[in-house]
Amino acid sequence: PLRLRFLTGVIGREKIPMFERMLWRVCRGNVFLRYADIDEQLEDPVTGDEMQKSVFILFYQGEQLKGRAIKICEGFRATLYPCPGSLEERSQMVAGVGTRLDDLNSVMGETEGHRRRVLEATAGSLPSWLVRVHKMKAIYHTLNLCNMDVTQKCLIAEIWCPISDVDKVRLALSRATERSGSTVPSILNRMVSEQNPPTFNRTNKFTSGFQNIVDAYGVGDYREVNPAPYTLITFPFLFAVMFGDLGHGIIMTLFALYLVIFEKKLSASRINNEVRSGI
């Protein structure tokens, strides 16, 4: 008696016409293909992209045609699925697949809930962790600028420091030694160097803006006259000459007054962007 066998699987919707022609030519018209489009988009297991697919059933006769059909399916990257021949077995398979899907959905739901609980518990500690990471990063960045001595037991750092701040640095080192509980104190020695020291201009909240304007055009050498004190006087007048209108001056004055009044509140906020840094 004539016995037909079949293969079932899923293939990309755009490959169906070429897939059908290839089966017809290779199998010489001895196979029968039926397919139907799947309405929902499926995720490709290889690339992870969403794509349109179709389900197909391929009827054939004989092992030779089966081998050819399987090779063609593999060439078109079609996914084959086993399908029982009897209705009862198919019903049992559908029920089993439904049970496994329910179990997987339950496991995924539990995993999602556990992940949410872990993230909620972590969210409270995240700010303190960020502070610790930033501190550790700053510490190791500073340690990378130091050199090891011959005995490989202590660090040596060469720094430039204003003469007026030497006592402050020595006091800070002493406090750090006490707080860390170290029995070996830090040693600070002044050295004579033939190198030209870097330029240092001491500023405050008011003069830092004018100093930044001067530094934008160039930083003077060590012991060179700093034009920033003169800019404190000349810049407002030059600004008034460029924008010499009363309305603009009132707006700028009110905005400056707002910054002065709410200085502490604005500085405590965590808004870091280009506009904020410019202010």
N, C-alpha and C positions, 0 to 999 in steps of 0.2 A: 504493500500500500504506500501511496505517496504521503510522506511526512515532511511537513515544513517546520523549520526551526527559525528562531528570530533572535535578534540582538536589540537591546534598548539602551538609550543613552541621551546625552544632552550635548549640543553643539552650538557655537555662535550663530546667531540668526543671519549674519551677513555671509556666512560660509555655506549656507544651504544650497544655493544654485550650483556652485562649483562642486560641492560634495555629491549632489545628485548626478551631475554629468560624469564625474569620475567613477562612481559606482556603475553607471550604465555602460561606460566604455570598457572598464576593466573586467566586469562580470558579464559583459556581452548581453545585457538585458535580462539576465537570469535572477535578478533580485527585485524585490518590491519594497519601495520606501514610502513610508507615511510619516508626516511630521506635523506638529502643531506649535504655534508660538506661545511662549510663556509670558503672561502679562507683566509679572513683576520682574524688576531688574535683579540679577544675581551677581554676586561678587566672584570675580575670577580668583581661584585659589592660588595661582602663580603670581599674578601682578597685583591683586587686591583691588582692581578697578571694577566699577559697576558697568555691566554690559548686558545687552539683550540676547537671550538664548532661546533655543527651540528644543523641544523633546521629540525624539524620533524612534520609530520601530522599523527594523529592517528584516524582511522575511527572505530566507534562502533555503537551499537544499544541498546537502553534502558538505563534507569537511573542507574540501578545496575552496568552495565559495566562502565558507566561514573564515578561513585563513586570509583570503584576499580582503574580505570586508573588514576584518579586525585591523589589518595593516593600513587600510585607507582611513579608518577611524583614528588610528594613532597618528597618521600623517596630518590629519586635519585637527589634531588636538581635541578630539571629542572624548567626553567622559562616558564610559560604559558602566551600566548598572545592571546587576542580576535581577531577573524577573521570572518568577515561577510560571509554570505552564497552566496550572489549574486555578480556578477561581478561588477555591478555598485557601490555597497556599498564598495567593496574592492578598486575600483579605487578612490573613494572619500576618503577612509581612507589613501591610499598611498599619495594622494595629501595633505591631512591634516598633515600627518607626515612630508612630505617634507617642508611644510610651517613652522611647529614648529622647524624643524632642522635649517632652515634658520634664524629664529628668535633667536634661541639659539646661533648659530654661530655669529650673529650680536652682541648679548649681550656679548659673550665671547671676541669678538674682541674689543669692547668698554672697557670692564674690563681690558683686557691686555694692551690697550693703556693708560688707566688711571693709572694702576700700574706702567707702564714704566715711565710715566711723574712724578709720585710721587717719584720713586726711583732716577730719574735723579735730581730732586730738592733736594732730601735728600743727594745725593752723595756729593754735595758741602759743606754741613754742617757737614758731618760725621767726618772729622778730628778734628774739634773744639769740637764736642761732645765727641769724644774719649779722648781728653785732659781733658775735664771737668770731665768725669767719672773717669779717673785715678787720678785726683786731689782729687775728693770727696772720692774715695776709700782709698787713702793715708791718708786723713784727718781723716776719720772715723776709720781707722786702728790704727792711733796714739791715737785717743780719747779713743779707747777701752783699751789702756794700762794705762789710767788715772783712778783715784778713785774720787768719790764724797765726799765732806766734810759732816759734820754733818747736816748742814743747807740745803743740797741738792741744793746749788745755785752756787757753783764753783767747778772746777776740780783741783785735786792735782796730780802732776806728780813727781815721784822720778826718777832721771836720774843720770848717771855717766858722768862726763865731765872733760876734762883736765883743770888743774888750769889755764893754760895760756889762755884758751878760755872762761873763766867765763865772762870777760868783753864783749867779742863778743856776747855771748848769751844774756847778759843783754841788749846790744844795739839792738839786733835783736828783743827782746820782746818789747822794747820801740817803735821801728819802726812799729811793727805789731799793737800795740795799737793805734798809730796815724793813720795808714792807714785804720784800721777798724772803726774808729770813736767811739771807746769805751771810756766811761768816767771812767771806773774802770781799773787801770793799773795792769799789771801782776807783781807778786812779786817773786823774786828769792832769796832764802836763802841757804847758805851753811850749810850742816849738817854733823855731826860727826857720822861715821858708823863703826861698828866693822867687817863688812864683808870685804872680800878680794876684792879689786877693779878688774875689768876685765882688761886684757892686751890691751894696745893701743900703736901701733907703727905708728908714723906719716910718711907717704910716699908721694912721688910725682910721676910724670909720669915715671921717670927713675927707681926709687928704688922700685916701686910697684911690678914689675915683679919678682925681686929677693926676695922680702918679701913673695910673694905668693909661691915661691919655698920652702922657709923655713917653711911657715905655712902648706905646704902639708905634712911635716914630723912631725909637732907638734908645738903648740903655747905655748910659755913660760909663766910662771906665772908672776904676777905683780912684777916689779922691778928686774926681772931676765934679765941677759945680752942677748941682741938680736944679734944673729949671722949674721943678714942680712948685716951689714956694711962690715964684712969680706968676705961674699959671693960675694959682688960687685967686689972684686979683685980675689978671688980664682975660682969662677965659670967660667969666661972666659978662664982661663988657663986650668982648668980641661976639659972644652969643647974642647979646642984645642988639648989636649992630646987624647981625645976619637976620634975626627974627624980631625986628623992632616994632611989634604991635602989642597993644595993651591986652587984648583978649588972649593971645597966646601966652603972655607972661602970667596972667591970672590963672590960667589952666595949669601951667607948670608949677606955679606956687602952691595951688591947692593940692596937686598930686604929691609934691614934695612934703607938704604938711601931713598928708595922709600917711606917707611912708614913715615919717618921724613919730607920729602918734602911735601907729600900730606896728612899730618896729619889732617888738618882742614876739607878737603874735605871728607876724609874717616870717620871722626867722625860725620860729619853732615848727612851722608847717613843713611837710615833706614834699612839696611840689618842686621838682627839679626839671626845669626846661630852659630853653634858650632865652626866653623873655625874662624869666625869673633871675637867671644868672646875670643878664645884662643890667637889671635893676640893682 
